Amino acid sequence: MKNSINIGLVGYKFMGKAHSNAFQRLSMFFNPSVKVNLKAICGRDENWVRESAEKFGWEGYETSWEKLVQRDDIDVIDIAAPSNVHKEIAIKAAEAGKHVFCEKPLALSLSDAREMLEAVKKNNVKHQIGFNYRFAPAVQLAKKLIDEGKIGKIYHFRGLYLQDWIIDPGFPLVWRLDKKVAGSGSLGDLGAHLIDLARFLVGDFERVIGVNKTFIKNRPIVEKMTGLSAQAQKSEKMGEVTVDDATIFLAEFKNGALGSIEATRFANGHKNGMSFEINGSKGSIKFEFERMNELQYFSADDEAGTQGFRLIQVTEGIHPYMEAWWPAGHVIGYEHTFVHEMYEFIEAIAKDKETSPNFYDGIKCQQVLEAVDLSIERGQWVEVDSL
């Protein structure tokens, strides 16, 4: 086993910053089996990527991802770039013998995602997809309670992902609103997280049926991005929004449970309102990401007359990952989910064990996304495994 792993990161904006921070925190709070070196960060804008390299603690930078993946001193390629380049970078990285971490959604299409999985398997490299919400300690506790049978047979999964950041009609036509780059709108960006959480906690999907809407069909064209999200120089020219603003779908799981998932960027007052509730024969679980250190748990086995949802503060050392952080009651935040997932990825490489969630999980998510789109097109239920 090597005593160090050298990372090459493609992307230096929102996700690039989150990933850089995660790698920086690993050795400070955890004890990874190998040393992690931030070798090079990559982006097209040389001035911006140079500045990002210095600010985020990278040894150097590249402006060509093709050059990055061919470097002999890189062991891992971490893809935090827009969805339309995931496939090409991942396949070339795998062919160069690099382990691959890729943000979600895995690809623009199910066929592309399958090619990516084939490439990493053929070249025998580790692969993981960035479903970071799995790694919130409260979600890990929910998984433990479900696996231990604490809520019994599952009947319902109810998931919401509500945001409001594009509700202003004057908000510019950023890349997330362009189907050629993003692949999907609220469904692929937000709904993908709920789909993965549903699979992680409940099981595989059997069939789906959905409806979507694009409320604002034209927006000002972006001339130059000047920040991580909404800050941009806008043109007076207008361009077409080619993705969904909101999608809602119903689902049936293979184990018989029913599901409903809603993803929207038009829910005024909601900034990052991801939540889910799971109901079973012996109890229920509720989670809200904006209160990510809490899990609500109801047990039907509690004494009659005193039953009710109990609030669990998931901040003690006995809770998943929390021993590495602060004393009980000292909460952690969004950025820590990335630290946890990168820790698991690095350990999987160091100890030659299976990664999770991996590209297979990315494919299963993509399968549901495409089944929902097809159901909307046809106006009928679609069997997920038919795709």
C-alpha positions in Angstrom: 0.0 0.0 0.0 1.2 3.5 -0.9 1.8 5.8 2.1 0.3 8.8 0.2 -2.4 9.6 -2.3 -2.1 12.6 -4.7 -5.3 14.3 -5.7 -6.1 16.2 -9.0 -9.3 18.2 -8.8 -11.3 19.4 -11.9 -13.4 22.4 -10.9 -12.7 25.4 -8.6 -16.1 27.0 -7.9 -18.8 25.9 -5.5 -18.1 22.1 -5.5 -14.4 22.6 -6.0 -14.3 24.7 -2.9 -16.3 22.2 -0.9 -14.0 19.3 -2.0 -10.8 21.3 -1.4 -12.0 22.1 2.2 -12.9 18.4 2.8 -9.4 17.2 1.8 -7.8 19.9 3.9 -9.8 18.8 7.0 -9.1 15.1 6.7 -5.8 14.8 8.6 -6.8 17.5 11.1 -9.9 15.6 12.4 -9.6 12.1 11.1 -6.7 9.6 10.9 -6.7 8.5 7.3 -4.5 5.4 6.5 -2.5 7.4 4.0 -1.3 11.0 3.6 -3.5 13.0 1.2 -1.6 15.5 -1.0 -3.5 18.3 -2.9 -1.4 18.1 -6.0 -3.2 20.2 -8.7 -6.5 21.9 -9.3 -7.8 22.4 -12.8 -10.0 25.0 -14.5 -10.2 26.9 -17.8 -9.8 30.5 -16.5 -6.1 30.6 -15.6 -6.3 33.7 -13.4 -9.2 32.3 -11.4 -7.8 28.8 -11.1 -4.3 30.1 -10.0 -6.0 32.2 -7.3 -8.1 29.2 -6.3 -5.0 27.0 -6.0 -3.4 29.4 -3.7 -6.5 30.0 -1.6 -7.6 26.4 -1.3 -4.1 25.0 -0.6 -3.2 23.2 -3.8 0.5 22.7 -4.8 -0.2 23.8 -8.4 -2.8 24.1 -11.1 -3.6 23.1 -14.7 -5.9 24.7 -17.3 -6.3 21.4 -19.2 -8.0 18.4 -17.7 -6.5 16.3 -20.4 -3.0 17.1 -19.1 -4.1 16.6 -15.5 -5.3 13.1 -16.0 -2.1 12.1 -17.8 0.2 13.3 -15.0 2.3 10.5 -13.5 2.1 12.2 -10.0 -1.7 12.1 -9.8 -3.5 9.1 -8.2 -7.1 10.4 -8.0 -9.1 12.5 -10.3 -11.9 14.3 -8.5 -14.5 15.7 -10.9 -16.4 18.8 -9.6 -17.1 20.3 -13.0 -20.5 20.7 -14.7 -22.3 17.5 -15.7 -21.7 17.7 -19.5 -17.9 16.9 -19.0 -18.3 14.1 -16.4 -18.3 11.3 -18.9 -15.2 12.2 -20.9 -13.1 13.1 -17.9 -14.0 10.0 -15.9 -13.4 7.6 -18.8 -10.0 9.2 -19.7 -9.0 9.2 -16.0 -9.9 5.5 -15.6 -8.0 4.6 -18.8 -5.0 6.5 -17.3 -5.3 4.3 -14.2 -6.6 7.0 -11.9 -9.2 6.4 -9.2 -12.3 8.6 -9.9 -14.6 10.6 -7.6 -17.4 12.3 -9.5 -20.1 14.7 -8.4 -23.7 13.9 -9.1 -25.6 13.4 -11.4 -23.1 10.9 -12.8 -23.8 11.9 -16.5 -26.2 13.5 -18.9 -27.8 10.2 -19.8 -28.2 6.7 -18.6 -26.2 5.3 -21.5 -23.3 7.7 -20.7 -23.4 6.6 -17.0 -23.2 3.0 -18.1 -20.1 3.7 -20.2 -18.5 5.4 -17.2 -19.1 2.4 -15.0 -17.8 0.0 -17.7 -14.6 2.1 -17.9 -13.8 2.2 -14.2 -14.5 -1.6 -13.9 -12.4 -2.4 -17.0 -9.5 -0.5 -15.6 -9.9 -1.7 -12.1 -9.9 1.7 -10.4 -12.0 2.8 -7.4 -15.0 5.0 -8.1 -17.4 7.0 -6.0 -20.2 9.4 -6.7 -20.8 12.6 -4.6 -24.1 11.9 -2.8 -22.9 13.8 0.2 -26.2 13.9 2.1 -25.8 10.2 2.9 -22.9 11.2 5.2 -24.8 13.5 7.5 -24.6 11.7 10.9 -28.4 11.9 11.4 -28.9 10.2 8.0 -26.4 7.5 9.0 -28.3 7.1 12.3 -31.6 6.8 10.3 -30.0 4.0 8.3 -28.9 2.2 11.4 -32.4 2.4 13.0 -34.0 1.1 9.8 -31.5 -1.8 9.4 -32.1 -2.7 13.1 -35.8 -3.0 12.4 -36.7 -0.1 14.7 -39.4 1.3 12.4 -40.5 -2.2 11.0 -41.8 -2.7 7.5 -41.5 0.5 5.5 -44.7 1.9 4.0 -43.9 5.4 2.9 -41.0 7.6 1.8 -41.9 11.3 1.4 -39.1 13.6 0.2 -38.9 17.3 -0.5 -36.1 19.5 -1.8 -37.3 23.1 -1.9 -35.2 26.1 -3.0 -36.1 29.6 -4.2 -32.8 31.0 -5.7 -34.1 31.4 -9.3 -37.6 32.6 -8.5 -36.8 36.2 -9.7 -37.5 36.3 -13.5 -34.5 38.6 -13.9 -32.1 35.9 -12.5 -29.6 35.1 -15.3 -29.5 32.0 -17.5 -26.7 30.3 -15.6 -25.4 26.9 -16.8 -27.7 25.0 -14.4 -30.6 26.2 -16.5 -29.1 24.8 -19.8 -30.0 21.2 -20.5 -26.9 20.7 -22.8 -24.7 21.5 -19.8 -26.7 20.4 -16.7 -28.7 17.6 -18.2 -31.7 18.4 -16.0 -33.1 21.1 -13.8 -34.6 20.7 -10.4 -35.1 16.9 -10.9 -31.4 16.1 -11.7 -29.9 18.7 -9.4 -32.1 18.4 -6.3 -34.3 15.3 -6.9 -31.2 13.2 -7.5 -30.2 13.5 -3.8 -33.7 12.4 -2.7 -33.6 9.5 -5.1 -30.3 8.3 -3.7 -31.5 8.8 -0.1 -34.6 6.8 -0.9 -32.6 3.9 -2.4 -30.1 4.1 0.6 -32.8 4.0 3.2 -35.8 2.2 1.7 -34.6 0.2 -1.4 -34.8 0.2 -5.2 -37.5 1.8 -7.2 -40.1 -0.3 -9.1 -42.0 2.3 -11.1 -42.6 6.1 -11.3 -44.9 8.7 -12.7 -44.3 12.4 -12.7 -45.1 15.9 -13.8 -42.9 18.9 -14.3 -43.0 22.6 -15.1 -40.8 25.4 -16.3 -42.3 28.6 -14.9 -39.9 31.1 -16.3 -39.2 30.1 -19.9 -36.7 32.9 -20.9 -34.0 34.7 -18.9 -31.2 37.2 -19.4 -28.1 35.6 -21.0 -24.9 35.5 -18.9 -21.9 37.4 -20.3 -19.6 36.6 -17.4 -19.9 34.8 -14.1 -18.3 36.8 -11.2 -19.1 34.6 -8.2 -20.1 31.2 -7.0 -23.8 31.4 -7.7 -26.1 34.4 -8.5 -23.5 37.1 -9.2 -23.1 37.5 -13.0 -22.8 40.1 -15.7 -26.1 39.9 -17.6 -26.8 40.8 -21.2 -30.0 42.5 -22.4 -30.5 39.5 -24.7 -32.8 36.7 -23.5 -32.2 33.0 -23.8 -34.5 30.0 -23.4 -34.5 28.0 -20.1 -34.3 24.3 -21.3 -34.7 22.5 -18.0 -37.5 22.0 -15.4 -38.0 24.5 -12.6 -40.0 22.0 -10.6 -40.7 18.2 -10.8 -43.0 16.1 -8.6 -43.3 12.3 -9.0 -44.9 9.3 -7.3 -43.0 6.0 -6.9 -43.5 2.4 -5.9 -40.6 0.6 -4.4 -39.7 -3.1 -5.1 -40.5 -3.9 -1.4 -44.0 -2.5 -1.8 -43.5 0.9 -0.1 -44.9 4.0 -1.7 -43.0 7.2 -2.3 -43.5 10.9 -3.3 -40.7 13.2 -4.3 -40.9 16.9 -5.0 -38.0 19.1 -6.2 -38.4 22.7 -7.0 -36.4 26.0 -7.2 -39.6 28.0 -6.9 -40.5 27.5 -3.2 -40.4 31.0 -1.8 -38.7 31.2 1.6 -36.8 27.9 1.3 -33.1 28.2 0.8 -32.0 24.5 1.0 -35.0 22.8 2.3 -34.2 19.1 1.8 -36.2 16.8 4.1 -37.7 13.4 4.2 -40.1 11.3 6.3 -40.2 7.5 6.4 -43.2 5.7 7.9 -43.1 2.1 9.0 -45.2 -0.5 10.8 -43.3 0.1 14.1 -42.3 3.7 13.8 -41.3 6.7 11.8 -38.3 8.9 11.1 -38.1 12.6 10.0 -35.1 14.6 8.9 -34.6 18.2 7.8 -31.3 19.2 6.4 -31.5 22.8 7.6 -31.5 21.2 11.0 -29.0 18.5 10.0 -27.8 17.6 13.5 -31.3 16.4 14.5 -33.3 13.3 13.8 -36.9 12.9 14.8 -37.9 9.3 15.7 -41.3 7.9 16.7 -41.6 4.4 18.2 -45.0 2.6 18.3 -43.5 0.5 21.1 -43.5 3.5 23.5 -46.1 3.4 26.3 -49.6 4.5 25.2 -50.3 8.0 26.4 -46.7 9.2 26.1 -46.0 8.4 22.5 -44.7 11.1 20.2 -41.8 12.0 18.0 -38.6 12.3 20.1 -35.9 14.7 19.0 -32.4 13.1 18.9 -29.4 15.5 18.9 -27.0 13.5 16.7 -23.9 15.1 18.2 -22.5 12.6 20.6 -19.4 10.5 20.1 -21.5 7.3 19.7 -23.1 8.8 16.7 -21.6 8.2 13.2 -18.5 10.3 12.5 -19.1 12.6 15.5 -16.2 11.2 17.6 -13.8 13.0 15.2 -15.4 16.4 15.7 -16.5 18.4 18.8 -17.9 17.6 22.3 -21.6 16.7 22.4 -24.0 19.5 21.5 -21.3 21.3 19.4 -23.0 21.0 16.0 -21.4 20.4 12.6 -22.5 21.8 9.2 -22.9 21.2 5.4 -19.2 21.1 4.7 -18.6 18.2 7.1 -20.7 15.9 4.9 -18.0 16.3 2.2 -15.2 15.5 4.8 -17.0 12.3 5.7 -17.5 11.1 2.1 -13.9 11.9 1.1 -12.6 10.1 4.2 -14.6 7.0 3.2 -13.3 7.3 -0.4 -9.6 7.6 0.6 -9.9 4.7 3.1 -11.5 2.5 0.3 -8.4 3.2 -1.9 -5.9 2.7 0.9 -7.5 -0.5 2.1 -8.6 -1.8 -1.3 -12.2 -2.1 -0.3 -15.5 -1.3 -2.0 -16.6 2.3 -2.3 -20.1 3.5 -1.5 -22.0 5.1 -3.1 -20.2 4.2 -6.3 -20.9 4.6 -10.0 -23.4 1.7 -9.9 -25.5 3.9 -7.4 -25.1 6.7 -9.9 -26.5 4.5 -12.7 -29.5 3.5 -10.5 -30.2 7.1 -9.8 -29.9 8.0 -13.5 -32.3 5.2 -14.3 -34.9 6.7 -12.0 -34.3 10.2 -13.5 -34.9 9.0 -17.0 -37.9 6.9 -16.0 -39.5 10.1 -14.5 -38.8 12.1 -17.7 -40.2 9.3 -19.8 -43.3 9.0 -17.6 -43.9 12.8 -18.0 -43.5 12.5 -21.8 -45.9 9.5 -22.0 -48.3 10.6 -19.2 -48.1 7.1 -17.7 -46.3 4.9 -15.2 -42.8 3.7 -16.3 -41.1 0.6 -15.0 -37.6 1.7 -13.8 -35.8 -1.5 -14.8 -37.2 -1.3 -18.3 -34.6 1.3 -19.1 
